Amino acid sequence: MDVEILARVQFAFTIGFHYIYPPLSIGLGLILVILEGLYLRTGDRIYEMAVRFWIRIFALIFGIGVATGIIMEFEFGTNWATYSKYVGDIFGSALAAEGIFAFALESGFLGILIFGWNRVGPRVHFFSTIMVFFGSLFSAVWIVVANSWQQTPAGYHIVGEGLNARAEITDFWAMVFNPSSVDRLLHVWIGAILAGAFLVLSVNAWYILHKKHLTIARPTFKIALTVATVFSLLQLYIGSRSADGVARYQPAKLAAMEGHYDSSDKADMYLLGYVNNRREKTLGLSIPGGLSFLVHGDFKTPVPGLRSFKPEDRPSQVNSVFQFYHLMIILGVSMIGLSLLGCWLWWKKKLFDHRWLLWIFAWSVVLPQLANQAGWFTAEMGRQPWVVYGMLRTSDALSKVVTAHQIVFSLILFTIVYIVLFALFLFLLNRKIQHGPVDYGTKETIEGGARRDNPLLEHEQAV
Amino acid sequence: MQTFLGLDYNLWWFLVFGAVISGYAILDGFDLGAGSLHLFLKKEQSRRIAMNAIGPIWDGNEVWLVIGGGALFAGFPVAYAAIFSAFYVPFMIFLVGLIFRAVSIEFRSKEPWPWWRRSWDIVYCAASIIISLSLGLMLGNVVEGLPLDRNHEFTGDWLSFFNPFAILVAITTLALFMMHGAIFLTMKTENRLFVKLHVLANNFIIFFVVSFVITTLYTLLYIPHLSDFFKGHPIYFLIPLLMTLSIANIPRQVKIGKYRFAFISSVITIALLLIMVALEVFPYLLYSPQIPANSITVYNAAASAKTMKILLVMALVGTPLVGIYTSFVFWTFKGKVQLDEMSY
């Protein structure tokens, strides 16, 4: 296989695997802040047990997120050296900013979040929890800024030619606030919060189904349901703003997302379908003129189709882009439906009466995960054949000195390592969930020598 | 060329990058050292304490690597591109080492079964050793230089990374980290474990001094150009001299039980070693011995002056912030390790 395909597969695989974890950190971070805030405000031990349980889960998720994230930072240099030289000025600054302003904050306070419960006062601990949450939000800022610049470059000029050409910053803030940054950042943040909220919903639904930890599971479920409802509805609006941005700045990507070829006619919006890129035809269930309405506000005005772009400037995997995009929307709508149904039953005071619904909630953790992955596949495959939209082609961005053998070697290595990691992650997550929240006793009883009654410590000491 | 306080931006960024890398070596150095000597500790309780000594802080220490990567990418993109694509294979092994180090700390405590914990102990120790050795190996090769073409692309073969000098640097790095880690652990432990670590620290000091002397002799005999700088600027001989004193001070402080001073000496030793490396290689980031004109320097690899300026502002704003909360976290977990229900 050629180096370009291998390097792309490797990037997609490593980033896709990594992206399971940071959104969960952001989303769980918000839940931790809410739970610990409630604990400080009410003094109710239920919230203490809940927050300390979720801190343990958070630690596991964060650990794997860090481990897989470091790979990403260096993969640009190893596999995409030409790209790195080309965008170092811009992309590099964003990564450096992420390291110093976001990741350092997050990792620094993480120690206190996880290990500091008995070491610092409750307010300092709460402050650390908030800092970890902010750190994860800031991380997303710089990563999304860097990626948005690849989608809609701004605030730069090109210096040099051929192999030595590169983009240099002319206006830092124009680079940061490039046309798609803000919408995409909000879109990513909300996707991440939904990932956290649905994880909490899932686990608590499972507890309620098995009649375990009910005093903790019910209030936590309601908190997560509130978060899920608010943010899944908000995502509908933010997501459509993102689509508007694509229509304005990346017309070829928009055309691929809807499998739209003909520029002279009104453009349809598909609910489901299949794109035959060879025959340039899309079949499926559609709203006639829907895409025209999204872009122009009426159902008649034509929208540029894929035929108006040179074949070498179109994404090659149109059907994949189409399917990922529609999968994301279907998942987004199902999250809205599910959370609204939950809220309605909550209002009717029947939230926990239907086992089938709780089973759906117990599995709902996969919805935001798949939606997040599908969204990124849409964004990144839809940007092809460009790595920096309209400026640098993916095929030109590779490392010149890296051979296919080396990439195959590292791809096999990462595949094995990540399969092992994922299996261990699921195993440990499951064990932690089975184990459930623990009553650690109040600080006074612990200090009073009652530590041995702590079931966790007991099994530690037995070893 | 734009300047700040009399030095040009490129030199400033080289100093910042060097400081970040030194910070990483000093901070993650003791984590890696503690990891590398992990299997010398035999009891479950000892291993738990040793792991919890770095538990709350290793993650923050690893951030310095992330910042260093970003600093190189942003300030010297050409060097970032050339170095990481050239070191493809050793770097991938380094990264896998980092993954396993991270997850072994995280996973080990999650199950009480002895086989589970013993397996993660081995993974943890092996990963720490592999990380230290591969770091040293890459450092050795960077110091020696790599064959580069006109576009600053690596033209050699990855098997050539395993040359005697680089292997010596790798072993010295491991020895240095093990010494550093053992001294760190003496500050965090009590009773019999503490006594054991005191003995281990002494052994690793010998290991380090021996490998350091051999590496130095090898450099003077076979790679004479690396000492050109010091021959040309005799005043800078002060640095190796200071470093020798600092190294000599380590066993002295360990002997009289002043572990904190021993640790500070060990920190100073790492910093001076890296300063020497920086002086020897500057202005090269990656030297090309065959065709020196193809070398990557802090000038031909640099980002634009505008970016350099933005980066320097970021460093000026960010460094004090990182300093404040890092000190706060270290202060929170100061003193001997106490295990509680949240510990690993």
Chai-1 contact restraints between the chains, C-beta under 6 A:
chainA,res_idxA,chainB,res_idxB,connection_type,confidence,min_distance_angstrom,max_distance_angstrom,comment,restraint_id
A,G63,B,A102,contact,1.0,0.0,6.0,A-B,restraint_1
A,G63,B,E106,contact,1.0,0.0,6.0,A-B,restraint_2
A,V66,B,A102,contact,1.0,0.0,6.0,A-B,restraint_3
A,A67,B,I99,contact,1.0,0.0,6.0,A-B,restraint_4
A,A67,B,A102,contact,1.0,0.0,6.0,A-B,restraint_5
A,A67,B,V103,contact,1.0,0.0,6.0,A-B,restraint_6
A,I70,B,L98,contact,1.0,0.0,6.0,A-B,restraint_7
A,I71,B,L95,contact,1.0,0.0,6.0,A-B,restraint_8
A,E73,B,G69,contact,1.0,0.0,6.0,A-B,restraint_9
A,F74,B,G69,contact,1.0,0.0,6.0,A-B,restraint_10
A,F74,B,F84,contact,1.0,0.0,6.0,A-B,restraint_11
A,G77,B,Y80,contact,1.0,0.0,6.0,A-B,restraint_12
A,G77,B,A81,contact,1.0,0.0,6.0,A-B,restraint_13
A,G77,B,F84,contact,1.0,0.0,6.0,A-B,restraint_14
A,T78,B,F84,contact,1.0,0.0,6.0,A-B,restraint_15
A,T78,B,S85,contact,1.0,0.0,6.0,A-B,restraint_16
A,T78,B,Y88,contact,1.0,0.0,6.0,A-B,restraint_17
A,A81,B,A81,contact,1.0,0.0,6.0,A-B,restraint_18
A,A81,B,S85,contact,1.0,0.0,6.0,A-B,restraint_19
A,S84,B,P77,contact,1.0,0.0,6.0,A-B,restraint_20
A,S84,B,Y80,contact,1.0,0.0,6.0,A-B,restraint_21
A,S84,B,A81,contact,1.0,0.0,6.0,A-B,restraint_22
A,K85,B,P77,contact,1.0,0.0,6.0,A-B,restraint_23
A,K85,B,V78,contact,1.0,0.0,6.0,A-B,restraint_24
A,K85,B,A81,contact,1.0,0.0,6.0,A-B,restraint_25
A,G88,B,F73,contact,1.0,0.0,6.0,A-B,restraint_26
A,G88,B,P77,contact,1.0,0.0,6.0,A-B,restraint_27
A,G88,B,A303,contact,1.0,0.0,6.0,A-B,restraint_28
A,D89,B,A303,contact,1.0,0.0,6.0,A-B,restraint_29
A,D89,B,S304,contact,1.0,0.0,6.0,A-B,restraint_30
A,D89,B,T307,contact,1.0,0.0,6.0,A-B,restraint_31
A,G92,B,F73,contact,1.0,0.0,6.0,A-B,restraint_32
A,G92,B,A74,contact,1.0,0.0,6.0,A-B,restraint_33
A,G92,B,P77,contact,1.0,0.0,6.0,A-B,restraint_34
A,S93,B,A74,contact,1.0,0.0,6.0,A-B,restraint_35
A,S93,B,T307,contact,1.0,0.0,6.0,A-B,restraint_36
A,S93,B,I310,contact,1.0,0.0,6.0,A-B,restraint_37
A,L95,B,G70,contact,1.0,0.0,6.0,A-B,restraint_38
A,L95,B,F73,contact,1.0,0.0,6.0,A-B,restraint_39
A,A96,B,G70,contact,1.0,0.0,6.0,A-B,restraint_40
A,A96,B,A71,contact,1.0,0.0,6.0,A-B,restraint_41
A,A96,B,A74,contact,1.0,0.0,6.0,A-B,restraint_42
A,A97,B,M314,contact,1.0,0.0,6.0,A-B,restraint_43
A,G99,B,V66,contact,1.0,0.0,6.0,A-B,restraint_44
A,G99,B,I67,contact,1.0,0.0,6.0,A-B,restraint_45
A,G99,B,G70,contact,1.0,0.0,6.0,A-B,restraint_46
A,I100,B,I67,contact,1.0,0.0,6.0,A-B,restraint_47
A,I100,B,G318,contact,1.0,0.0,6.0,A-B,restraint_48
A,F101,B,G318,contact,1.0,0.0,6.0,A-B,restraint_49
A,F103,B,V63,contact,1.0,0.0,6.0,A-B,restraint_50
A,F103,B,V66,contact,1.0,0.0,6.0,A-B,restraint_51
A,A104,B,V63,contact,1.0,0.0,6.0,A-B,restraint_52
A,A104,B,V322,contact,1.0,0.0,6.0,A-B,restraint_53
A,S107,B,D59,contact,1.0,0.0,6.0,A-B,restraint_54
A,S107,B,G60,contact,1.0,0.0,6.0,A-B,restraint_55
A,S107,B,V63,contact,1.0,0.0,6.0,A-B,restraint_56
A,G108,B,G60,contact,1.0,0.0,6.0,A-B,restraint_57
A,G108,B,Y325,contact,1.0,0.0,6.0,A-B,restraint_58
A,G108,B,T326,contact,1.0,0.0,6.0,A-B,restraint_59
A,G108,B,V329,contact,1.0,0.0,6.0,A-B,restraint_60
A,L110,B,D59,contact,1.0,0.0,6.0,A-B,restraint_61
A,G111,B,P56,contact,1.0,0.0,6.0,A-B,restraint_62
A,G111,B,I57,contact,1.0,0.0,6.0,A-B,restraint_63
A,G111,B,V329,contact,1.0,0.0,6.0,A-B,restraint_64
A,I112,B,T332,contact,1.0,0.0,6.0,A-B,restraint_65
A,F115,B,P56,contact,1.0,0.0,6.0,A-B,restraint_66
A,F115,B,M342,contact,1.0,0.0,6.0,A-B,restraint_67
A,G116,B,T332,contact,1.0,0.0,6.0,A-B,restraint_68
A,W117,B,M342,contact,1.0,0.0,6.0,A-B,restraint_69
A,N118,B,D340,contact,1.0,0.0,6.0,A-B,restraint_70
A,R119,B,T332,contact,1.0,0.0,6.0,A-B,restraint_71
A,V120,B,T332,contact,1.0,0.0,6.0,A-B,restraint_72
A,L163,B,N151,contact,1.0,0.0,6.0,A-B,restraint_73
A,E168,B,S304,contact,1.0,0.0,6.0,A-B,restraint_74
A,I169,B,K306,contact,1.0,0.0,6.0,A-B,restraint_75
A,I169,B,T307,contact,1.0,0.0,6.0,A-B,restraint_76
A,F172,B,I310,contact,1.0,0.0,6.0,A-B,restraint_77
A,S399,B,S85,contact,1.0,0.0,6.0,A-B,restraint_78
A,K400,B,E153,contact,1.0,0.0,6.0,A-B,restraint_79
A,V401,B,S85,contact,1.0,0.0,6.0,A-B,restraint_80
A,V401,B,E153,contact,1.0,0.0,6.0,A-B,restraint_81
A,V401,B,F154,contact,1.0,0.0,6.0,A-B,restraint_82
A,V402,B,S85,contact,1.0,0.0,6.0,A-B,restraint_83
A,V402,B,Y88,contact,1.0,0.0,6.0,A-B,restraint_84
A,Q406,B,Y88,contact,1.0,0.0,6.0,A-B,restraint_85
A,S410,B,M92,contact,1.0,0.0,6.0,A-B,restraint_86
A,V417,B,V96,contact,1.0,0.0,6.0,A-B,restraint_87
A,L428,B,K110,contact,1.0,0.0,6.0,A-B,restraint_88
A,Y440,B,E341,contact,1.0,0.0,6.0,A-B,restraint_89
A,N454,B,E341,contact,1.0,0.0,6.0,A-B,restraint_90
A,L456,B,E341,contact,1.0,0.0,6.0,A-B,restraint_91
A,L457,B,E341,contact,1.0,0.0,6.0,A-B,restraint_92
A,H459,B,P112,contact,1.0,0.0,6.0,A-B,restraint_93
A,V463,B,E44,contact,1.0,0.0,6.0,A-B,restraint_94
A,V463,B,P112,contact,1.0,0.0,6.0,A-B,restraint_95
